[in-house]
Amino acid sequence: MAKLKFTSRSGIKREIFHNTGDLFALDREDVRLKRGTVPPDPRRIPSDPSDLEIHPSIADFVVNTRLKSLENPTTPADALAIDRTGLNETEKLTFISFGSGSSGNCSYLGTRSEGILIDAGVDADTVREQLRAHGISPRSVKAIIITHDHTDHVKYVYPLVRKRPELGIYCTPKTLTGLLRRHSISRRVKDFHRPIHKEFPFSIGPFEITPFDVSHDGTDNVGYFIRHGETAIAIATDLGCITPRVDFYMRQANHIVIESNYDAEMLMHGPYPMYLKARIAAATGHLDNAVTGEFLASILSDRLRNIFLCHLSQDNNRPETALAAIRTALSNAGLDSIGDGSGSVEARGKKLQLVALPRTTPSALFTLR
């Protein structure tokens, strides 16, 4: 029968015993028991620990370990290093589209702790449910930025803010006027309005946002150039042509959300009346796939990581048609390394991700790296 004792820094005797092949070692609770701060549990501690034997191999291990710790009192820094993999998961910038098309437009840009909504044309309950489905609290939304006053971009703005007095609705004063004049939206939205002006940056939390002019037939339409740390995102949901300001901001972006609304042949031979076809094809209407592809090919750079095609027409376009047109234009410009944004191993190995956002359903969550 053997018993090994050695003194810890606290001066408390620590004991290790062995009996019938089982190791009984004192942990922190045992130390408290010895101090008398916790009443002993007869089911846990033998009535007479001194009767337990220690195996010689265990004794050698304890003694050798103790000697090594005394000989090397300073623990190497790498031994104490914490594996931080995944610790900053909440701070990764993400993008989700809740709908992108004439039925409703709304998306989330931000981390799991703080972000913004871009437009408010999707049902408020859907937005909240989808945020929660991706592990993001609706309380993470700090503001709504509006591109223009068309119904498919503003219909649900008041339901989204009415229970959040701290939320702001950021749009130009003319856009707010158009919103109130053209739609049956509660006039209380004025209480949430935060006026912004084109080409004047403003901040919402970690985001620096610059509104810029786009050509569309809404009231005082804007796109947004958004910086989050070292990442830049350019968003233009509705535009009939590429203006110099669109070109200027898109060239600086790592991630682009841009309209690819219609296929010219489908529009020409489609069911729309001539006045509506003319409106869509006008310089203040929407973008043809071919025009979008030609423009994107002209601004290719090593900084560009993601292209999200938005506002695809339900009647005059198809996702596969839009994607084929853009891929062809990019390929002609010398880029063949294009992923589909699925997050697969094959896709992640590509230089650029190209995604057509769903028209009436939520997209996946995309991490903007």
C-alpha positions as CSV (number, residue, x, y, z in Angstrom):
1,M,0.0,0.0,0.0
2,A,1.5,3.3,-1.1
3,K,0.6,7.0,-0.9
4,L,2.2,9.9,-2.8
5,K,1.9,13.5,-1.6
6,F,3.3,16.7,-2.9
7,T,2.6,20.4,-2.1
8,S,1.0,22.7,-4.6
9,R,1.5,26.4,-4.7
10,S,-1.5,26.9,-2.4
11,G,0.1,24.8,0.2
12,I,-2.7,22.3,0.0
13,K,-1.7,18.6,0.0
14,R,-2.7,16.9,-3.3
15,E,-3.1,13.2,-3.2
16,I,-3.3,10.6,-6.0
17,F,-4.3,7.1,-5.2
18,H,-4.8,3.9,-7.2
19,N,-7.0,1.0,-6.5
20,T,-8.2,-1.9,-8.7
21,G,-6.9,-0.1,-11.8
22,D,-8.8,3.1,-11.2
23,L,-7.1,6.5,-10.8
24,F,-8.6,8.8,-8.2
25,A,-7.2,12.3,-8.5
26,L,-8.2,15.4,-6.5
27,D,-9.7,18.2,-8.7
28,R,-10.7,21.7,-7.8
29,E,-13.8,20.5,-5.9
30,D,-11.6,18.1,-3.9
31,V,-9.4,21.1,-3.0
32,R,-12.5,23.0,-1.7
33,L,-13.5,19.9,0.2
34,K,-10.1,19.8,1.9
35,R,-10.4,23.5,2.7
36,G,-13.7,22.8,4.4
37,T,-15.8,25.1,2.1
38,V,-17.9,22.3,0.6
39,P,-19.5,19.5,2.7
40,P,-18.1,16.1,1.7
41,D,-20.2,13.8,-0.5
42,P,-19.9,10.3,0.8
43,R,-20.9,8.9,-2.6
44,R,-17.8,10.6,-4.2
45,I,-14.9,10.4,-1.8
46,P,-13.8,7.2,-0.1
47,S,-14.1,7.3,3.7
48,D,-10.3,6.6,4.0
49,P,-8.4,7.6,0.9
50,S,-5.1,6.6,2.6
51,D,-6.1,3.0,2.1
52,L,-5.8,3.4,-1.7
53,E,-2.7,2.2,-3.5
54,I,-0.9,4.1,-6.3
55,H,0.6,2.2,-9.2
56,P,4.3,2.8,-9.7
57,S,3.9,4.0,-13.3
58,I,1.5,6.7,-12.0
59,A,3.9,7.7,-9.3
60,D,6.8,8.0,-11.9
61,F,4.6,10.1,-14.2
62,V,3.5,12.5,-11.5
63,V,7.1,12.9,-10.1
64,N,8.6,13.4,-13.5
65,T,5.9,15.9,-14.5
66,R,6.4,17.8,-11.3
67,L,10.2,17.9,-11.8
68,K,9.8,19.2,-15.4
69,S,7.5,22.0,-14.3
70,L,10.0,23.0,-11.6
71,E,12.9,23.0,-14.1
72,N,11.0,25.0,-16.7
73,P,8.8,27.4,-14.7
74,T,8.1,29.6,-17.8
75,T,5.5,28.0,-20.1
76,P,6.3,28.7,-23.8
77,A,4.0,31.3,-25.4
78,D,2.9,28.9,-28.1
79,A,1.7,26.4,-25.5
80,L,-0.7,29.0,-24.1
81,A,-1.8,30.2,-27.6
82,I,-5.6,30.1,-28.1
83,D,-7.0,28.6,-31.3
84,R,-9.0,31.6,-32.5
85,T,-10.5,29.8,-35.5
86,G,-14.1,30.7,-35.7
87,L,-13.9,33.3,-32.8
88,N,-14.5,36.2,-35.2
89,E,-17.4,34.4,-37.0
90,T,-19.8,37.1,-35.9
91,E,-17.7,39.8,-37.6
92,K,-17.6,38.3,-41.0
93,L,-19.4,40.5,-43.5
94,T,-22.4,38.7,-45.0
95,F,-25.1,39.4,-47.6
96,I,-28.6,38.0,-47.9
97,S,-31.3,38.8,-50.5
98,F,-34.9,38.4,-49.3
99,G,-36.3,39.0,-52.8
100,S,-35.1,40.7,-55.9
101,G,-37.5,41.7,-58.6
102,S,-40.7,43.5,-59.4
103,S,-42.5,41.5,-56.6
104,G,-40.2,43.1,-53.9
105,N,-36.6,44.0,-53.2
106,C,-34.9,43.9,-49.8
107,S,-31.5,42.6,-48.7
108,Y,-29.3,42.5,-45.6
109,L,-25.7,43.6,-45.5
110,G,-23.7,43.1,-42.2
111,T,-22.3,40.8,-39.6
112,R,-24.3,38.7,-37.2
113,S,-24.2,41.5,-34.7
114,E,-24.7,44.6,-36.8
115,G,-26.1,45.4,-40.3
116,I,-28.4,47.4,-42.5
117,L,-31.3,46.6,-44.8
118,I,-31.2,47.8,-48.4
119,D,-34.7,48.7,-49.5
120,A,-37.9,47.4,-47.8
121,G,-40.1,45.8,-50.5
122,V,-40.4,42.4,-48.8
123,D,-42.8,41.4,-46.1
124,A,-41.4,42.3,-42.6
125,D,-42.2,38.9,-41.2
126,T,-40.2,37.2,-44.0
127,V,-37.3,39.4,-43.3
128,R,-37.3,38.7,-39.6
129,E,-37.7,34.9,-40.1
130,Q,-34.9,34.7,-42.6
131,L,-32.6,36.7,-40.4
132,R,-33.3,34.3,-37.5
133,A,-32.8,31.3,-39.8
134,H,-29.3,32.5,-40.4
135,G,-28.5,33.1,-36.8
136,I,-29.0,36.9,-37.0
137,S,-31.2,38.7,-34.6
138,P,-33.6,41.3,-36.2
139,R,-32.2,43.6,-33.6
140,S,-28.9,43.5,-35.5
141,V,-30.6,45.7,-38.1
142,K,-29.5,49.3,-37.4
143,A,-31.0,51.1,-40.3
144,I,-32.8,50.9,-43.7
145,I,-31.4,52.6,-46.7
146,I,-33.7,53.2,-49.6
147,T,-32.7,53.4,-53.3
148,H,-35.9,55.0,-54.6
149,D,-39.6,55.3,-54.1
150,H,-41.1,52.5,-56.3
151,T,-43.5,50.2,-54.5
152,D,-41.3,47.1,-54.9
153,H,-38.6,48.9,-52.8
154,V,-40.6,50.6,-50.1
155,K,-43.9,48.8,-49.5
156,Y,-43.0,47.4,-46.1
157,V,-40.8,50.1,-44.8
158,Y,-43.2,51.2,-42.0
159,P,-43.9,47.6,-40.7
160,L,-40.2,47.1,-40.5
161,V,-39.6,50.2,-38.3
162,R,-42.8,50.9,-36.4
163,K,-41.7,48.9,-33.3
164,R,-38.1,50.1,-33.5
165,P,-38.0,53.9,-32.7
166,E,-34.2,53.9,-32.8
167,L,-34.2,52.7,-36.4
168,G,-33.6,55.2,-39.2
169,I,-34.9,55.3,-42.7
170,Y,-32.1,56.8,-44.8
171,C,-33.1,58.4,-48.2
172,T,-32.9,61.7,-49.9
173,P,-35.6,64.3,-49.0
174,K,-37.0,64.0,-52.5
175,T,-37.3,60.3,-52.2
176,L,-39.2,60.6,-49.0
177,T,-41.6,63.1,-50.6
178,G,-42.2,60.7,-53.5
179,L,-42.7,57.8,-51.1
180,L,-45.4,59.7,-49.2
181,R,-47.0,61.2,-52.4
182,R,-47.2,58.0,-54.4
183,H,-48.0,55.3,-51.8
184,S,-50.4,54.6,-49.0
185,I,-47.7,54.4,-46.4
186,S,-48.1,55.7,-42.9
187,R,-47.0,59.3,-42.7
188,R,-45.3,58.3,-39.4
189,V,-42.3,57.2,-41.5
190,K,-41.3,60.9,-41.4
191,D,-40.4,60.3,-37.7
192,F,-37.8,57.8,-38.8
193,H,-36.4,59.7,-41.7
194,R,-32.7,60.5,-41.8
195,P,-32.0,62.8,-44.7
196,I,-29.0,61.9,-47.0
197,H,-27.6,63.6,-50.1
198,K,-25.9,62.2,-53.2
199,E,-22.1,62.1,-53.0
200,F,-22.1,63.0,-49.3
201,P,-20.9,60.0,-47.2
202,F,-22.6,59.1,-44.0
203,S,-22.0,56.5,-41.3
204,I,-24.1,53.8,-39.8
205,G,-22.1,51.8,-37.2
206,P,-19.1,50.4,-39.0
207,F,-20.4,51.3,-42.5
208,E,-19.4,54.3,-44.5
209,I,-22.0,54.8,-47.1
210,T,-22.0,57.1,-50.2
211,P,-25.2,57.6,-52.2
212,F,-24.6,58.1,-55.9
213,D,-26.9,59.0,-58.8
214,V,-28.4,56.4,-61.1
215,S,-30.6,56.7,-64.1
216,H,-34.1,55.4,-63.4
217,D,-37.6,56.7,-63.5
218,G,-38.2,56.8,-59.7
219,T,-37.9,59.9,-57.6
220,D,-34.2,60.9,-57.0
221,N,-32.9,57.4,-57.5
222,V,-29.6,56.4,-55.8
223,G,-27.1,53.5,-55.7
224,Y,-24.9,53.0,-52.7
225,F,-21.1,52.6,-52.4
226,I,-20.5,51.0,-48.9
227,R,-17.2,50.5,-47.1
228,H,-16.9,48.1,-44.2
229,G,-13.3,48.1,-43.1
230,E,-11.2,47.2,-46.1
231,T,-14.2,45.8,-48.0
232,A,-16.1,47.9,-50.6
233,I,-19.6,47.0,-52.0
234,A,-21.4,48.8,-54.8
235,I,-25.1,48.4,-55.2
236,A,-27.3,49.6,-58.1
237,T,-30.6,47.8,-58.1
238,D,-32.5,49.7,-60.8
239,L,-30.9,51.6,-63.7
240,G,-31.5,52.1,-67.3
241,C,-27.9,52.9,-68.4
242,I,-24.4,53.0,-67.0
243,T,-23.7,56.6,-66.0
244,P,-20.2,58.0,-65.1
245,R,-21.0,57.8,-61.4
246,V,-22.0,54.2,-61.6
247,D,-18.8,53.4,-63.5
248,F,-16.7,55.4,-60.9
249,Y,-18.0,53.5,-57.9
250,M,-18.3,50.0,-59.4
251,R,-14.7,50.1,-60.4
252,Q,-13.7,50.4,-56.7
253,A,-15.8,47.6,-55.4
254,N,-14.8,44.1,-54.2
255,H,-18.5,43.0,-54.4
256,I,-21.1,44.3,-56.8
257,V,-24.9,44.1,-56.8
258,I,-26.1,45.2,-60.2
259,E,-29.3,44.9,-62.2
260,S,-29.5,42.5,-65.1
261,N,-33.2,42.9,-65.8
262,Y,-34.1,41.6,-69.3
263,D,-33.1,39.8,-72.4
264,A,-33.6,42.0,-75.4
265,E,-35.1,39.3,-77.6
266,M,-37.4,38.1,-74.9
267,L,-38.6,41.7,-74.3
268,M,-39.1,42.4,-78.0
269,H,-41.2,39.3,-78.6
270,G,-42.8,39.2,-75.2
271,P,-46.4,40.0,-74.1
272,Y,-45.9,43.5,-72.8
273,P,-47.6,46.4,-74.6
274,M,-45.3,48.7,-76.6
275,Y,-45.4,51.6,-74.2
276,L,-44.1,49.3,-71.4
277,K,-41.5,47.8,-73.6
278,A,-40.3,51.3,-74.4
279,R,-40.2,52.3,-70.8
280,I,-38.1,49.2,-69.8
281,A,-35.7,49.7,-72.7
282,A,-35.3,53.5,-72.1
283,A,-32.2,55.0,-70.5
284,T,-34.3,55.6,-67.4
285,G,-35.7,52.1,-67.4
286,H,-33.8,48.8,-66.8
287,L,-30.6,47.1,-67.9
288,D,-30.4,44.5,-70.6
289,N,-28.3,41.4,-69.8
290,A,-25.9,42.2,-72.7
291,V,-25.3,45.8,-71.4
292,T,-24.7,44.5,-67.9
293,G,-22.2,41.9,-69.2
294,E,-20.3,44.4,-71.4
295,F,-20.0,46.8,-68.5
296,L,-18.8,44.2,-66.0
297,A,-16.2,42.9,-68.5
298,S,-14.9,46.5,-68.8
299,I,-14.3,46.9,-65.1
300,L,-12.7,43.5,-64.3
301,S,-9.9,43.7,-61.8
302,D,-8.1,41.5,-59.2
303,R,-10.1,43.2,-56.4
304,L,-13.5,42.0,-57.7
305,R,-14.7,38.9,-55.8
306,N,-18.5,38.7,-56.2
307,I,-21.1,39.8,-58.7
308,F,-24.7,39.5,-57.7
309,L,-27.2,40.0,-60.6
310,C,-30.4,41.5,-59.2
311,H,-33.9,42.5,-60.4
312,L,-34.3,39.8,-63.1
313,S,-37.6,40.2,-64.9
314,Q,-40.1,37.4,-64.3
315,D,-41.4,37.7,-67.9
316,N,-38.5,38.9,-69.9
317,N,-35.5,37.0,-68.4
318,R,-34.4,33.7,-66.9
319,P,-31.6,33.2,-64.4
320,E,-29.8,30.8,-66.8
321,T,-30.1,33.4,-69.6
322,A,-28.7,36.2,-67.5
323,L,-25.8,34.1,-66.2
324,A,-24.9,32.8,-69.6
325,A,-24.8,36.4,-71.0
326,I,-22.6,37.6,-68.2
327,R,-20.3,34.6,-68.3
328,T,-19.8,35.0,-72.0
329,A,-18.9,38.6,-71.7
330,L,-16.4,37.9,-68.8
331,S,-14.9,35.0,-70.7
332,N,-14.4,37.2,-73.8
333,A,-12.6,39.6,-71.5
334,G,-10.2,36.8,-70.5
335,L,-11.8,35.6,-67.3
336,D,-12.7,31.9,-67.2
337,S,-12.3,31.3,-63.5
338,I,-15.9,31.9,-62.4
339,G,-17.6,30.2,-59.6
340,D,-21.4,29.9,-58.9
341,G,-21.3,31.2,-55.3
342,S,-22.5,27.9,-53.9
343,G,-19.6,27.7,-51.5
344,S,-18.5,24.3,-52.8
345,V,-14.8,23.4,-52.9
346,E,-14.7,23.8,-56.6
347,A,-16.5,27.2,-56.5
348,R,-14.2,28.6,-53.7
349,G,-11.2,27.9,-55.9
350,K,-12.4,30.4,-58.5
351,K,-11.3,34.0,-58.7
352,L,-14.8,35.4,-59.1
353,Q,-18.3,34.3,-58.0
354,L,-21.3,35.1,-60.2
355,V,-24.8,34.7,-58.7
356,A,-28.3,35.5,-60.0
357,L,-30.3,36.4,-57.0
358,P,-33.7,34.7,-56.7
359,R,-36.6,36.9,-57.7
360,T,-39.3,35.9,-55.2
361,T,-37.5,33.8,-52.6
362,P,-34.7,34.4,-50.2
363,S,-31.1,33.7,-51.2
364,A,-28.5,31.8,-49.3
365,L,-26.2,33.7,-46.9
366,F,-23.1,34.8,-48.7
367,T,-19.9,35.7,-46.9
368,L,-18.1,38.6,-48.5
369,R,-14.4,37.8,-48.1
